[in-house]
Amino acid sequence: MERRRIGATALEVGAIGLGCMPMHWAYTASQQSGEGALRTVHAALDAGVSLLDTADMYGPFTNELLVGRVLRQRRSEAFVSTKCGLLVGEQHIVANGRPGYVKRACDASLRRLQTDVIDLYQLHRPDPEVPVEETWGAMAELVAAGKVRALGWCAIGARTQRRSGAGLYDATVRQLERVQQVFPVSCVQAELSVWSREALDTLVPWCASRGVGLLAAMPLGNGFLSGTLTPGQGFEPEDIRARHPRFTAEMMAANQPIVAGLRRVGRRHGATAAQVALAWVLAQGRHVVPVPGTKKAQWAVQNAAAAELRLGEEDLAEIAALPRALGSWD
Ligand SMILES: NC(=O)c1ccc[n+]([C@@H]2O[C@H](COP(=O)([O-])OP(=O)(O)OC[C@H]3O[C@@H](n4cnc5c(N)ncnc54)[C@H](OP(=O)(O)O)[C@@H]3O)[C@@H](O)[C@H]2O)c1
């Protein structure tokens, strides 16, 4: 598989990663958290994937434990990216960016991951109660201590920070500029897919100009872009798509032309809609690494194969002309 560099670091990963989240979090309806999930991670590594994206809060903790079982056997083949700064409470998820907490969280992640170093340690969400420089300074100390190789920033919470009239990632870029003064940001994780392209306006170019990598989260539009979900199929209450404005029966039906367009492009290449969706993300810049999430080994292998798919000018123009997605959080 093609290799891509994480920002300005010397660290390289397979161009397509594996998002481990669906095995224990957010897609609870069809959770597959036992041996099947283990097989999926192994299958991804066998297919040339190296970046395994997890977080302490997925589970909580069980997702890191699973990745740790794989790392114990195959540490040299894997690049582990995990996250800190969100705590799962009884009712709510809360941010904790206090320096002492961040350091304890890192030690706990290292234990669960059965490794002595985390390749990419990401701040899951900034804590509004703690100046970001303090949190980031504590994370920088983890690099100095040799527990972490590089630092990453998650911009997935950008919607909650947005001011009316402002671009989705304006506040994120301001925070990134602040923390860059403390310690280099090697990578930003943000939603980027054929149906969620806002990151292309400011964030993706900002990363390119600063030598920062971009991990594309939700590159398959939470599964929609694969074309395997049926409008009106319904989701278990715990599944994030049960509350997602694009996953009502009406919006799923209205957005079918996007899937049809991906299938059309795929037919020219003998590729699935999911593979075209991933190849489109790869085409957004050499600094971009998609991390499709799945619990199924066959899909992990299919997604990894998308790294071989090169979309041409005609393909990219056709995807650019697809209708904008309907169903908005705003
Ligand atoms: N930093 C953050 O706050 C944050 C937030 C969201 C996501 N992320 C990261 O980004 C990763 C990817 O996001 P995501 O998992 O939410 O969304 P995604 O990758 O867009 O889609 C995942 C969904 O697509 C399905 N799928 C995967 N490959 C498929 C294929 N080839 N054909 C058909 N369906 C397929 C999966 O089904 P199954 O589950 O049935 O396999 C899963 O339901 C996560 O795993 C996580 O690592 C980070």
The ligand as an SDF file (V2000), in Angstrom:
LIG
                    3D

 48 52  0  0  0  0  0  0  0  0999 V2000
  -12.0290   12.2130   16.8450 N   0  0  0  0  0  0  0  0  0  0  0  0
  -13.3310   12.0130   16.8870 C   0  0  0  0  0  0  0  0  0  0  0  0
  -14.0320   12.6320   17.6670 O   0  0  0  0  0  0  0  0  0  0  0  0
  -13.9200   11.0190   15.9330 C   0  0  0  0  0  0  0  0  0  0  0  0
  -15.2920   11.0390   15.6580 C   0  0  0  0  0  0  0  0  0  0  0  0
  -15.7900   10.1260   14.7320 C   0  0  0  0  0  0  0  0  0  0  0  0
  -14.9430    9.2180   14.1470 C   0  0  0  0  0  0  0  0  0  0  0  0
  -13.6100    9.2080   14.4540 N   0  0  0  0  0  0  0  0  0  0  0  0
  -12.6710    8.2280   13.8650 C   0  0  0  0  0  0  0  0  0  0  0  0
  -12.9300    8.0920   12.4860 O   0  0  0  0  0  0  0  0  0  0  0  0
  -13.1950    6.7220   12.1870 C   0  0  0  0  0  0  0  0  0  0  0  0
  -14.1560    6.6180   11.0280 C   0  0  0  0  0  0  0  0  0  0  0  0
  -15.4020    7.2160   11.3280 O   0  0  0  0  0  0  0  0  0  0  0  0
  -16.7020    6.3370   11.5030 P   0  0  0  0  0  0  0  0  0  0  0  0
  -16.3030    4.9450   11.7820 O   0  0  0  0  0  0  0  0  0  0  0  0
  -17.5790    7.0130   12.4780 O   0  0  0  0  0  0  0  0  0  0  0  0
  -17.4360    6.5200   10.0940 O   0  0  0  0  0  0  0  0  0  0  0  0
  -17.1810    5.9450    8.6150 P   0  0  0  0  0  0  0  0  0  0  0  0
  -15.8250    5.3960    8.4970 O   0  0  0  0  0  0  0  0  0  0  0  0
  -17.5980    7.0170    7.6900 O   0  0  0  0  0  0  0  0  0  0  0  0
  -18.2800    4.7960    8.5090 O   0  0  0  0  0  0  0  0  0  0  0  0
  -18.3220    3.7130    9.3760 C   0  0  0  0  0  0  0  0  0  0  0  0
  -19.5070    2.8650    9.0220 C   0  0  0  0  0  0  0  0  0  0  0  0
  -19.3660    2.4180    7.6790 O   0  0  0  0  0  0  0  0  0  0  0  0
  -19.5490    1.0200    7.5920 C   0  0  0  0  0  0  0  0  0  0  0  0
  -18.5760    0.5350    6.5920 N   0  0  0  0  0  0  0  0  0  0  0  0
  -17.2290    0.5710    6.6780 C   0  0  0  0  0  0  0  0  0  0  0  0
  -16.6650    0.0700    5.5550 N   0  0  0  0  0  0  0  0  0  0  0  0
  -17.6810   -0.3180    4.7550 C   0  0  0  0  0  0  0  0  0  0  0  0
  -17.7440   -0.9160    3.4710 C   0  0  0  0  0  0  0  0  0  0  0  0
  -16.6290   -1.1900    2.7790 N   0  0  0  0  0  0  0  0  0  0  0  0
  -18.9610   -1.1870    2.9510 N   0  0  0  0  0  0  0  0  0  0  0  0
  -20.0850   -0.8910    3.6370 C   0  0  0  0  0  0  0  0  0  0  0  0
  -20.0950   -0.3100    4.8630 N   0  0  0  0  0  0  0  0  0  0  0  0
  -18.9000   -0.0270    5.4160 C   0  0  0  0  0  0  0  0  0  0  0  0
  -19.2870    0.4840    8.9730 C   0  0  0  0  0  0  0  0  0  0  0  0
  -20.1140   -0.6230    9.2060 O   0  0  0  0  0  0  0  0  0  0  0  0
  -19.8140   -1.7050   10.3640 P   0  0  0  0  0  0  0  0  0  0  0  0
  -19.7070   -0.9100   11.6250 O   0  0  0  0  0  0  0  0  0  0  0  0
  -20.9870   -2.6070   10.3220 O   0  0  0  0  0  0  0  0  0  0  0  0
  -18.5330   -2.3490   10.0230 O   0  0  0  0  0  0  0  0  0  0  0  0
  -19.6440    1.6510    9.8890 C   0  0  0  0  0  0  0  0  0  0  0  0
  -20.9980    1.5530   10.2760 O   0  0  0  0  0  0  0  0  0  0  0  0
  -13.7420    6.1580   13.5110 C   0  0  0  0  0  0  0  0  0  0  0  0
  -13.7050    4.7650   13.5420 O   0  0  0  0  0  0  0  0  0  0  0  0
  -12.8350    6.8480   14.4910 C   0  0  0  0  0  0  0  0  0  0  0  0
  -11.5900    6.1680   14.5380 O   0  0  0  0  0  0  0  0  0  0  0  0
  -13.1070   10.0980   15.3280 C   0  0  0  0  0  0  0  0  0  0  0  0
  1  2  1  0
  2  3  2  0
  2  4  1  0
  4  5  1  0
  4 48  2  0
  5  6  2  0
  6  7  1  0
  7  8  2  0
  8  9  1  0
  8 48  1  0
  9 10  1  0
  9 46  1  0
 10 11  1  0
 11 12  1  0
 11 44  1  0
 12 13  1  0
 13 14  1  0
 14 15  2  0
 14 16  1  0
 14 17  1  0
 17 18  1  0
 18 19  2  0
 18 20  1  0
 18 21  1  0
 21 22  1  0
 22 23  1  0
 23 24  1  0
 23 42  1  0
 24 25  1  0
 25 26  1  0
 25 36  1  0
 26 27  1  0
 26 35  1  0
 27 28  2  0
 28 29  1  0
 29 30  1  0
 29 35  2  0
 30 31  1  0
 30 32  2  0
 32 33  1  0
 33 34  2  0
 34 35  1  0
 36 37  1  0
 36 42  1  0
 37 38  1  0
 38 39  2  0
 38 40  1  0
 38 41  1  0
 42 43  1  0
 44 45  1  0
 44 46  1  0
 46 47  1  0
M  CHG  2   8   1  16  -1
M  END
$$$$
